[in-house]
């Protein structure tokens, strides 16, 4: 096994250019790690190659559970959602940011499922909240729905939406290799 990867890809566990990239990448990415190190694959992967989180060591670590960037593998299929508001299918709108955010994420889960994807395929989230004091409550809900590899994520504070009862809107981009 070489002592350095042949490509300077950072290790997702923040080990820099890691000579042990195979032990640092998720188990279902063994093929990717072998390709990065120019080695023949030792084991056929049980799952497709996954999206790769990017957290460079030369910039400040993320403030929360997200990645600074996510690289989708070549040949990925992308799915883009429209912004989802906290409104139920029966047109009811809960009063709390937490309940509205849960509805947003459940709607995103349904859209992804319709496209043959899951929450773990999300590579980018954009969220919009109307009150600075709701940021932490939104992030607590988001953290229950995001999975590894963590998506890139941006949170905006906005003055409002089309109806005053809406407190949060979330849009997602997902990528998956079939």
Backbone as CSV, one residue per row, in Angstrom:
resi,resn,N_x,N_y,N_z,CA_x,CA_y,CA_z,C_x,C_y,C_z
1,UNK,0.852,-1.177,0.000,0.000,0.000,0.000,0.895,1.237,0.000
2,UNK,0.602,2.233,-0.869,1.431,3.434,-0.893,1.317,4.202,0.424
3,UNK,2.314,4.998,0.712,2.277,5.786,1.943,1.479,7.067,1.751
4,UNK,1.288,7.517,0.543,0.499,8.706,0.259,-0.467,8.402,-0.879
5,UNK,-1.692,8.921,-0.826,-2.587,8.737,-1.957,-2.011,9.423,-3.187
6,UNK,-2.349,8.893,-4.365,-1.832,9.490,-5.590,-2.569,10.780,-5.931
7,UNK,-3.700,11.037,-5.289,-4.451,12.271,-5.493,-4.584,12.963,-4.139
8,UNK,-4.466,14.276,-4.079,-4.469,14.972,-2.789,-5.872,15.226,-2.237
9,UNK,-6.701,14.206,-2.166,-8.042,14.385,-1.623,-7.984,14.393,-0.103
10,UNK,-8.648,15.353,0.534,-8.621,15.368,1.997,-9.444,14.218,2.562
11,UNK,-8.988,13.717,3.661,-9.691,12.656,4.364,-10.969,13.223,4.978
12,UNK,-12.115,12.555,4.869,-13.343,13.079,5.460,-13.294,13.125,6.981
13,UNK,-12.327,12.469,7.605,-12.195,12.501,9.059,-11.164,13.540,9.498
14,UNK,-10.821,14.469,8.600,-9.879,15.558,8.883,-8.460,15.084,9.162
15,UNK,-8.019,14.031,8.495,-6.635,13.599,8.614,-5.771,14.196,7.498
16,UNK,-6.297,15.156,6.752,-5.551,15.730,5.638,-5.486,14.743,4.494
17,UNK,-4.383,14.742,3.747,-4.186,13.753,2.691,-3.765,12.463,3.369
18,UNK,-4.722,11.626,3.606,-4.546,10.486,4.499,-4.079,9.243,3.753
19,UNK,-2.952,8.649,4.147,-2.508,7.412,3.510,-3.424,6.240,3.859
20,UNK,-4.247,6.396,4.857,-5.168,5.333,5.256,-6.598,5.697,4.878
21,UNK,-6.743,6.306,3.689,-8.062,6.800,3.280,-9.112,5.696,3.337
22,UNK,-8.725,4.440,3.121,-9.678,3.339,3.150,-10.303,3.170,4.534
23,UNK,-9.556,3.490,5.581,-10.108,3.350,6.926,-10.891,4.576,7.346
24,UNK,-10.719,5.687,6.636,-11.385,6.930,7.021,-12.696,7.141,6.280
25,UNK,-12.801,6.638,5.065,-14.039,6.792,4.304,-15.095,5.833,4.833
26,UNK,-16.372,6.135,4.609,-17.416,5.199,5.024,-17.189,3.820,4.397
27,UNK,-17.649,2.793,5.102,-17.425,1.412,4.673,-17.921,1.168,3.245
28,UNK,-19.014,1.831,2.861,-19.553,1.577,1.533,-18.843,2.385,0.457
29,UNK,-17.694,2.984,0.770,-16.930,3.743,-0.215,-15.582,3.099,-0.513
30,UNK,-15.429,1.813,-0.239,-14.138,1.159,-0.458,-13.656,1.296,-1.900
31,UNK,-14.565,1.208,-2.876,-14.165,1.339,-4.264,-13.572,2.720,-4.508
32,UNK,-14.198,3.763,-3.970,-13.687,5.120,-4.123,-12.291,5.232,-3.529
33,UNK,-12.077,4.696,-2.335,-10.760,4.815,-1.715,-9.715,4.069,-2.535
34,UNK,-10.057,2.938,-3.110,-9.103,2.210,-3.941,-8.771,3.009,-5.201
35,UNK,-9.787,3.663,-5.783,-9.536,4.469,-6.970,-8.634,5.652,-6.636
36,UNK,-8.867,6.298,-5.485,-8.052,7.439,-5.096,-6.604,7.046,-4.885
37,UNK,-6.367,5.819,-4.458,-5.005,5.374,-4.169,-4.431,4.558,-5.322
38,UNK,-5.127,4.546,-6.478,-4.691,3.785,-7.649,-4.430,2.312,-7.332
39,UNK,-5.295,1.734,-6.521,-5.195,0.315,-6.185,-6.391,-0.410,-6.779
40,UNK,-6.222,-1.676,-7.134,-7.399,-2.417,-7.567,-8.319,-2.628,-6.366
41,UNK,-9.629,-2.569,-6.572,-10.538,-2.767,-5.440,-10.344,-4.149,-4.822
42,UNK,-10.257,-4.193,-3.503,-10.102,-5.453,-2.785,-11.445,-6.163,-2.631
43,UNK,-12.469,-5.369,-2.461,-13.797,-5.908,-2.201,-14.786,-5.124,-3.046
44,UNK,-15.699,-5.801,-3.680,-16.759,-5.097,-4.399,-17.635,-4.395,-3.387
45,UNK,-17.963,-3.133,-3.604,-18.801,-2.424,-2.642,-20.214,-2.985,-2.626
46,UNK,-20.818,-2.969,-1.419,-22.196,-3.420,-1.290,-23.158,-2.337,-1.735
47,UNK,-22.707,-1.082,-1.722,-23.546,0.063,-2.029,-22.838,0.922,-3.074
48,UNK,-23.579,1.807,-3.746,-22.911,2.704,-4.701,-21.972,3.674,-3.986
49,UNK,-21.097,4.260,-4.752,-20.204,5.279,-4.213,-21.066,6.410,-3.665
50,UNK,-20.664,6.971,-2.535,-21.476,7.991,-1.876,-20.931,9.390,-2.136
51,UNK,-21.753,10.373,-1.853,-21.328,11.765,-1.913,-20.242,11.979,-0.867
52,UNK,-19.249,12.813,-1.214,-18.087,12.993,-0.349,-18.113,14.375,0.298
53,UNK,-18.194,14.425,1.649,-18.159,15.719,2.321,-16.771,16.344,2.216
54,UNK,-16.737,17.665,2.072,-15.475,18.395,1.985,-15.394,19.361,3.156
55,UNK,-14.400,19.136,4.010,-14.169,20.007,5.166,-12.667,20.293,5.201
56,UNK,-12.221,21.279,4.394,-10.788,21.579,4.333,-10.240,21.986,5.695
57,UNK,-9.023,21.562,5.976,-8.399,21.881,7.262,-7.908,23.308,7.352
58,UNK,-7.809,24.005,6.213,-7.273,25.363,6.256,-8.349,26.431,6.443
59,UNK,-9.602,26.020,6.684,-10.657,26.975,7.018,-11.329,26.532,8.314
60,UNK,-12.050,27.428,8.944,-12.705,27.127,10.216,-13.685,25.966,10.042
61,UNK,-13.726,25.025,10.991,-14.697,23.925,10.898,-16.125,24.465,10.887
62,UNK,-17.065,23.707,10.371,-18.460,24.147,10.343,-18.977,24.468,11.751
63,UNK,-19.929,25.391,11.829,-20.538,25.780,13.096,-21.474,24.689,13.629
64,UNK,-21.979,23.845,12.761,-22.944,22.821,13.170,-22.768,21.554,12.370
65,UNK,-23.841,20.759,12.312,-23.824,19.480,11.599,-24.082,19.702,10.112
66,UNK,-23.037,20.123,9.411,-23.085,20.279,7.967,-21.660,20.224,7.452
67,UNK,-21.509,20.108,6.149,-20.196,20.113,5.510,-20.010,21.438,4.788
68,UNK,-18.765,21.883,4.665,-18.514,23.101,3.893,-18.850,22.882,2.422
69,UNK,-18.675,21.694,1.937,-18.997,21.352,0.557,-19.245,19.868,0.453
70,UNK,-19.880,19.456,-0.621,-20.119,18.040,-0.882,-19.844,17.795,-2.357
71,UNK,-19.019,16.787,-2.628,-18.713,16.409,-4.000,-19.554,15.189,-4.372
72,UNK,-20.342,15.338,-5.424,-21.138,14.210,-5.918,-20.292,13.428,-6.918
73,UNK,-20.344,12.102,-6.861,-19.552,11.292,-7.792,-19.976,11.506,-9.241
74,UNK,-19.042,11.286,-10.146,-19.343,11.369,-11.577,-20.509,10.431,-11.898
75,UNK,-21.370,10.868,-12.762,-22.512,10.052,-13.162,-23.699,10.167,-12.225
76,UNK,-23.640,11.092,-11.269,-24.749,11.248,-10.321,-25.975,11.820,-11.019
77,UNK,-27.107,11.425,-10.516,-28.396,11.975,-10.909,-28.761,12.995,-9.834
78,UNK,-29.214,14.183,-10.232,-29.544,15.243,-9.274,-31.041,15.445,-9.180
79,UNK,-31.500,15.814,-7.983,-32.895,16.141,-7.732,-32.914,17.459,-6.957
80,UNK,-33.684,18.429,-7.453,-33.794,19.746,-6.832,-35.226,19.919,-6.337
81,UNK,-35.389,20.258,-5.059,-36.737,20.517,-4.556,-37.007,22.015,-4.595
82,UNK,-38.261,22.349,-4.708,-38.685,23.728,-4.482,-38.647,23.956,-2.982
83,UNK,-38.696,25.208,-2.580,-38.749,25.510,-1.154,-40.021,24.932,-0.553
84,UNK,-39.860,24.233,0.560,-40.995,23.620,1.249,-41.344,24.449,2.472
85,UNK,-42.603,24.813,2.583,-43.098,25.589,3.714,-43.736,24.670,4.735
86,UNK,-43.916,25.165,5.948,-44.479,24.360,7.038,-45.987,24.284,6.998
87,UNK,-46.510,23.777,5.901,-47.952,23.629,5.743,-48.273,22.165,5.459
88,UNK,-49.213,21.614,6.211,-49.594,20.205,6.065,-50.471,20.007,4.834
89,UNK,-50.646,18.764,4.447,-51.476,18.456,3.279,-52.936,18.873,3.487
90,UNK,-53.358,19.045,4.747,-54.724,19.513,5.024,-54.784,21.041,5.136
91,UNK,-53.732,21.734,4.709,-53.611,23.196,4.722,-53.456,23.803,6.110
92,UNK,-53.230,22.987,7.135,-53.004,23.555,8.463,-51.539,23.982,8.582
93,UNK,-51.313,25.052,9.347,-49.977,25.583,9.573,-49.759,25.658,11.084
94,UNK,-48.868,24.817,11.624,-48.609,24.859,13.065,-48.005,26.204,13.477
95,UNK,-48.110,26.515,14.750,-47.600,27.783,15.270,-46.090,27.770,15.527
96,UNK,-45.498,26.598,15.767,-44.090,26.557,16.172,-43.155,26.312,14.994
97,UNK,-41.970,26.888,15.100,-40.924,26.678,14.097,-40.551,25.204,14.010
98,UNK,-40.517,24.509,15.152,-40.137,23.089,15.150,-41.120,22.259,14.332
99,UNK,-42.406,22.457,14.573,-43.420,21.683,13.835,-43.406,22.031,12.348
100,UNK,-43.229,23.308,12.036,-43.161,23.694,10.630,-41.931,23.089,9.959
101,UNK,-40.786,23.106,10.634,-39.562,22.527,10.059,-39.721,21.022,9.850
102,UNK,-40.373,20.341,10.793,-40.621,18.905,10.624,-41.459,18.647,9.377
103,UNK,-42.487,19.441,9.171,-43.315,19.286,7.967,-42.460,19.508,6.718
104,UNK,-41.633,20.553,6.735,-40.746,20.819,5.590,-39.882,19.603,5.278
105,UNK,-39.233,19.042,6.307,-38.350,17.896,6.079,-39.127,16.643,5.667
106,UNK,-40.305,16.444,6.215,-41.118,15.296,5.788,-41.549,15.460,4.331
107,UNK,-41.875,16.692,3.932,-42.209,16.944,2.527,-41.005,16.671,1.633
108,UNK,-39.829,17.109,2.063,-38.608,16.849,1.296,-38.362,15.350,1.206
109,UNK,-38.580,14.635,2.316,-38.422,13.167,2.295,-39.348,12.545,1.245
110,UNK,-40.591,13.015,1.164,-41.555,12.485,0.186,-41.131,12.791,-1.248
111,UNK,-40.652,14.012,-1.473,-40.193,14.381,-2.817,-39.002,13.516,-3.224
112,UNK,-38.059,13.346,-2.303,-36.895,12.499,-2.595,-37.324,11.067,-2.896
113,UNK,-38.237,10.527,-2.096,-38.718,9.154,-2.315,-39.365,9.024,-3.694
114,UNK,-40.113,10.043,-4.113,-40.733,10.011,-5.438,-39.679,9.957,-6.536
115,UNK,-38.475,10.477,-6.247,-37.367,10.431,-7.197,-36.396,9.298,-6.938
116,UNK,-36.767,8.348,-6.065,-35.901,7.209,-5.782,-34.701,7.558,-4.916
117,UNK,-34.842,8.579,-4.079,-33.738,8.995,-3.218,-34.185,9.057,-1.767
118,UNK,-33.199,9.284,-0.882,-33.440,9.355,0.562,-32.800,10.624,1.118
119,UNK,-33.088,10.911,2.377,-32.479,12.075,3.026,-30.952,12.011,2.998
120,UNK,-30.392,10.816,3.043,-28.925,10.673,3.031,-28.314,11.068,1.686
121,UNK,-29.141,11.263,0.656,-28.652,11.688,-0.655,-28.580,13.210,-0.791
122,UNK,-29.050,13.946,0.226,-29.023,15.410,0.156,-27.582,15.894,0.185
123,UNK,-27.240,16.765,-0.780,-25.901,17.350,-0.829,-25.920,18.831,-0.450
124,UNK,-27.099,19.459,-0.476,-27.200,20.893,-0.182,-28.558,21.226,0.402
125,UNK,-28.562,21.987,1.488,-29.788,22.521,2.076,-29.686,24.036,2.130
126,UNK,-30.767,24.702,1.764,-30.919,26.134,2.001,-32.159,26.282,2.854
127,UNK,-32.030,26.969,3.964,-33.168,27.180,4.861,-33.311,28.669,5.130
128,UNK,-34.552,29.074,5.303,-34.881,30.466,5.521,-35.788,30.536,6.745
129,UNK,-35.418,31.331,7.742,-36.253,31.521,8.930,-36.529,33.014,9.084
130,UNK,-37.647,33.340,9.738,-38.040,34.740,9.859,-37.547,35.408,11.130
131,UNK,-37.050,34.632,12.082,-36.600,35.212,13.350,-35.242,34.630,13.741
132,UNK,-34.331,35.515,14.080,-32.996,35.072,14.515,-33.099,34.113,15.700
133,UNK,-34.022,34.374,16.618,-34.155,33.521,17.804,-34.664,32.115,17.464
134,UNK,-35.132,31.892,16.245,-35.582,30.551,15.821,-34.460,29.723,15.193
135,UNK,-33.286,30.307,15.010,-32.190,29.574,14.352,-31.881,28.257,15.060
136,UNK,-31.665,28.288,16.372,-31.289,27.086,17.123,-32.400,26.046,17.057
137,UNK,-33.658,26.472,17.189,-34.768,25.513,17.135,-34.850,24.854,15.755
138,UNK,-34.650,25.638,14.715,-34.620,25.059,13.368,-33.469,24.052,13.257
139,UNK,-32.267,24.450,13.710,-31.098,23.573,13.573,-31.277,22.276,14.360
140,UNK,-31.952,22.324,15.488,-32.213,21.091,16.245,-33.075,20.130,15.441
141,UNK,-34.072,20.657,14.732,-34.910,19.801,13.877,-34.082,19.298,12.698
142,UNK,-33.347,20.198,12.038,-32.508,19.797,10.901,-31.578,18.655,11.291
143,UNK,-30.971,18.763,12.473,-30.005,17.748,12.896,-30.636,16.374,13.085
144,UNK,-31.932,16.311,13.311,-32.615,15.011,13.417,-32.852,14.391,12.038
145,UNK,-32.851,15.209,10.995,-33.162,14.717,9.654,-31.939,14.521,8.778
146,UNK,-30.852,15.260,8.997,-29.674,15.090,8.144,-28.876,13.887,8.623
147,UNK,-28.260,13.213,7.673,-27.473,12.017,7.972,-26.117,12.139,7.287
148,UNK,-25.221,11.238,7.623,-23.919,11.195,6.959,-24.093,10.641,5.558
149,UNK,-23.390,11.177,4.590,-22.492,12.315,4.686,-23.294,13.607,4.855
150,UNK,-22.832,14.470,5.747,-23.559,15.699,6.046,-23.579,16.616,4.832
151,UNK,-24.748,17.216,4.542,-24.842,18.102,3.375,-24.202,19.460,3.635
152,UNK,-23.907,20.172,2.561,-23.581,21.591,2.665,-24.885,22.281,3.043
153,UNK,-24.806,23.358,3.822,-26.036,23.962,4.327,-25.844,25.454,4.560
154,UNK,-26.862,26.228,4.207,-26.864,27.659,4.469,-28.195,28.021,5.108
155,UNK,-28.141,28.862,6.139,-29.338,29.326,6.842,-29.423,30.836,6.690
156,UNK,-30.549,31.307,6.175,-30.786,32.728,5.969,-31.852,33.216,6.943
157,UNK,-31.735,34.473,7.362,-32.791,35.121,8.124,-33.460,36.102,7.164
158,UNK,-34.769,35.937,6.984,-35.514,36.742,6.020,-36.624,37.512,6.737
159,UNK,-37.185,38.491,6.073,-38.231,39.303,6.702,-39.608,38.662,6.632
160,UNK,-39.800,37.667,5.775,-41.097,37.017,5.728,-41.298,36.211,4.462
161,UNK,-42.460,35.556,4.422,-42.856,34.731,3.284,-44.192,35.235,2.743
162,UNK,-44.800,34.477,1.850,-46.042,34.916,1.216,-47.206,35.041,2.184
163,UNK,-47.155,34.294,3.286,-48.182,34.397,4.330,-47.485,34.584,5.667
164,UNK,-48.013,35.437,6.531,-47.314,35.763,7.778,-47.152,34.593,8.745
165,UNK,-47.980,33.552,8.648,-47.868,32.430,9.582,-46.694,31.492,9.259
166,UNK,-46.120,31.616,8.064,-44.976,30.776,7.722,-43.726,31.288,8.426
167,UNK,-42.989,30.379,9.086,-41.796,30.736,9.853,-40.503,30.192,9.251
168,UNK,-40.633,29.195,8.361,-39.442,28.531,7.811,-39.767,28.001,6.425
169,UNK,-38.757,28.023,5.562,-38.841,27.396,4.244,-37.508,26.692,3.996
170,UNK,-37.574,25.485,3.445,-36.360,24.690,3.238,-36.376,24.126,1.828
171,UNK,-35.238,24.245,1.145,-35.071,23.624,-0.169,-33.844,22.719,-0.119
172,UNK,-33.865,21.699,-0.955,-32.781,20.714,-0.933,-32.335,20.364,-2.351
173,UNK,-31.082,19.957,-2.442,-30.523,19.366,-3.651,-29.969,18.013,-3.239
174,UNK,-30.320,16.980,-3.975,-29.838,15.624,-3.670,-29.116,15.077,-4.908
175,UNK,-28.198,14.156,-4.673,-27.454,13.515,-5.769,-27.270,12.045,-5.423
176,UNK,-27.391,11.209,-6.468,-27.269,9.770,-6.247,-26.751,9.104,-7.520
177,UNK,-25.861,8.153,-7.350,-25.406,7.328,-8.454,-26.310,6.104,-8.493
178,UNK,-26.909,5.855,-9.634,-27.775,4.661,-9.752,-26.979,3.433,-10.136
